[in-house]
Amino acid sequence: MAWTPERLQLLLTQLRSTAVDFTHLEVREASKGCPDLKETLSAFGNAPEGGTIILGINHIDGFRVTGVEDPASLEALVTSQARTSVTPKVQVACEQLSLDEKAVLIVKVEGLAPTARPCRTTQGQLAYLRQSDGQYRISEPETQQLVNSVDRPRQDTRPVDETSIADLDAQLSAAFVAAARATSRRLSEVSDEEVLRFKRVLEPQGGRLTLAGLYALGRYPQQFEPHLSITAVLEPAGNGVPVRVEFDGPLPDLLDSALEWIQHNIRAGIPSGSPEPSPLETEASQTAVRELITNALVHRDLSPHTNGKNVEMRLAAGRLTVSSPGGIWGLSKDQLGWPGAKASVNEFLYEICKFTGAESAERVVDGESCGLCEVRRVLDNAGLRRPEFTDNGVRFTASIPLGSSLTAEDRQWLGGLRVGAQLSEIQKQLLVSMRQGQAWTATLAQSEFGLFDSAEAQEVLQGLVTAGLAHAPGKGNTYVITALSSAASPAIGPVPAGNSPALVGSAPDTGSTRLLTATPIRIPEPIKTSKNAAAILRELGSEPLEVTDISEKTGLTANQIRYALSPLLTSGVVVREGGQGHKITTYSRADF
C-alpha cells in the first residue's frame, strides 16, 4: 500500500499511544543529516518481509515531525548505506512525503532471500535482528536458524535419545492409535506399535520416540526437551505487578492449560475503563484463541538451535500476544489468515495432532479448517482490528486485540448520535478517529481493519456519509468528520418535500459513484441499500439468524453482511435482537 499523509498520520497516532517503534518499522530524526542505519538495514535484511524506516520524525520528543532539509540528498545517502554498509547489500525504495508542511523520507527495506541470509554489517561482520522497537545482535544459534530456514523442516522426526514407548502417555497414545485406525484400512490391520511407527511416533528402526511423538503424546516431554513448554505473562492494566507462570506436559495439556489461563485472566489484561466485555470471552471466540495457541505450539521451530526457547503468551495493554520460535515457512505474511494459505512446518507433528484429542476439543488440529482464518473471522464479526503478524526470521508473533479501542467517553459521545446504535463497530472506531483529527481513505481502512477489499471499505465509509457523520471534501477520496453541529443528531426518515438534496453524486469522467454530504443531513426515502441487501433479505424470514448463519447462506463476509444490514435496520425492514455486549445477536424480517 502506497504511503499517504493520512496513512502516516494514523501511524504517528499509533506510535504515540504505544510510545515505542514497531518490529517492522523504525523512525529516526534526520534534520541534521543522515543517521547511521547499518544495524537497522541488517535487521530488516534478515527479516523475511523486510521493514520500513521513516526519517524526519523525532521519536524521543513524542514522535514529533521535524522533517528533513534535502530529501533528494538524504535518499542518495541512504541508498549508498544500503549498498556499502551491509553485506549482502539490501534493496531500498524511497518515497518523499509532506506532513505538517515538512518533508519526510520513507525507506522500504526489502528482506533478503533465505539463501542470502544472514545480512551482516560490512564493518565488524555483525548480524542483527529486529525485536520490538530495536535491534539486537544475533546469536550463533539464531544464525543457524536463518541458515536452516532454506530447507523444509524435518526436525519433528528426529529421534530423542533415552526415550522409549514406555515414555508415552497410555491414555493419549491409545486414543491416538484408535483414531488413526478408524481412518485407514491398512492401519486397522496392523499392531499398535506398527501404527505408532508408521505415523512417526516411533523412529522407523529402533525403539526411540521421535520428537513429534514425545511432544504430542509423551507422559512428560520436558524430562527430555525442557523447552517444549509455555511461558505466560500477565501484565495487569494500570500499575499491576506482572505475573509469570509456566505450563508443562504433552502438547494437548499445554493447549488446555493456556486456554484456561487466558479465560481466567483476560479481564485483567483489558485497560481499565473499558465498558464492554471482550469478544474473546464468549464461548464461540474461544475456538479462535485455541487456534492461535495451537498454531504456535504445532508450527514452532523444533531444531536444536531453539533449545532453551519456548512458546510465550502475554496479556498486556489490551492485547493477547502469542510468540513461538521460528519463522513462517512456505507462506508470506500477507497470506496468513486467508483461505488456501496452509503450510505445515512440522508435517509429522501436524499429522499426529490430527488424531490427538484435548479436553478443549475433540482434536488438537482440524485438518480441514484454516486456524488463522478462524481468528480473522472472530475479529471480523466483533468489528475489531485485524490480527498483527510479525516474523523477524527466528521468531513468529501473532497479536490480537482483547476488545474495542473505544473508551467509555467515546461510547458516551457515540450514544449522543441518533444513529450511533446503527453503526458497526468499525464505523464507530473510524468516526471516533475522525473526531480526533484522523482522515481516512478506503485503502487505509481496508488495511487497518483487514476488510476484504477496498470496495468493502468504501461501503463502510459511505455508510458514515449517508448518516451525515462524515464527508469527502473536494474531489478526493479522503473522508473526514462532518461538523458536529450538523451531525450530532441527524434525523432518520424522509426528507421534507421540496427540500431533498441528493446524497449520491457522480465523480466527473470516472464512471464511479461517491456519496456526498448535503444539508439538511437526512437519509432519503427510499433508503439507499447495499448491493448485498437483496441477497440477505431473501434468506431472512421469521426465524432469526445470526451473522454466521447469513454468511453460510449467502457466501458474504461478516462485514459485508453488517454493512448491508445497517440501512435495513435504520428503515425498520429488519429487526435485531441482542447487539454489542450480547453473546448472541440475531436478525429477522420485520414483515414476517
Buried (B, 14 or more C-beta within 10 A) or exposed (E): EEBBBBBBBBBBBEBEEEEEBBBBBBBBBBEEEBBEBBBBBBBBBBBBBBBBBBBBBBBEEEBBBBBBEEBEEBBEBBBEBBBEBBBEBBBBEBBBBEBEEBBBBBBBBBBBEBEBBBBBBBEEEBBBBBBEBBBBBBEEBBBBBBBBBEEEBEBBBBBBEEBEBEBBBEEBBEBBBEBBBEEEEEBEEBEBEBBBBBBBBBBEEEEBBBBBBBBBBBBEBBBBBEBBBBBBBBBBBEEEEEEEEEBBBBBBBBBBBBBEBBBEBBBBBBEEEBBBBBBBBBEBBBBBBBBBBBBBBBBBBBBEBBEEBBBBBBBBBBBBBBBBBBBBBEBEBEBBBBEEBBBBBBBBBBBBBBBBBBEBBEBBBBEEEBBBBBBBBBBBBBBBBBBBBBBBBBBBBBBBBBBBBBBEEBBEBBEEBBBBBBBBBBBBBBBBBBBEEBBBBBBBBBBBBBBBEBEBBBBBBBBBBBBBBBBBEEEEBBBBBBEEEBBBBBBBEEBEEEEBEEBBEEBEEEEEEBBBBBEEBBBBEEBBBBEBBEBBBEBBEEEBBBBEBBBEBBEBBBBBBBBBBBBBBBBEBBBBEEEBEEEEBBBBBEEE
